[in-house]
Amino acid sequence: MNKFRKLKEYDDLGRNGVTILNLMDRDCEFWYDGKTYRPTGTYCGSHDFLLEYYVKGIKPMYRIENDKIVPYLHVTLNKEEE
């Protein structure tokens, strides 16, 4: 039994009405291989490889933009399951 799900599996869950994570979600920040990807609202497929990464952790965070508190999810991804 797998302990972690791939990011693409979270996207598939949304088709059944469950809250999902996807690569266009501006309320998420994806951390992988020492890099960060923060969606801007438009997506052209350049990070599709992340769909095969395992979701290792999801942490609620916030940042300050234009004097406003903006909540988001920090999603840690890894190529390997363990």
Secondary structure, 3 states (H helix, E strand, C coil): CCCCCEHHHHHHHHHHCCCCCCCCCCCEEEEECCEEECCCCCCCCCCHHHHHCEEEEEEEEEEEECCEEEEEEEEEEECCCC
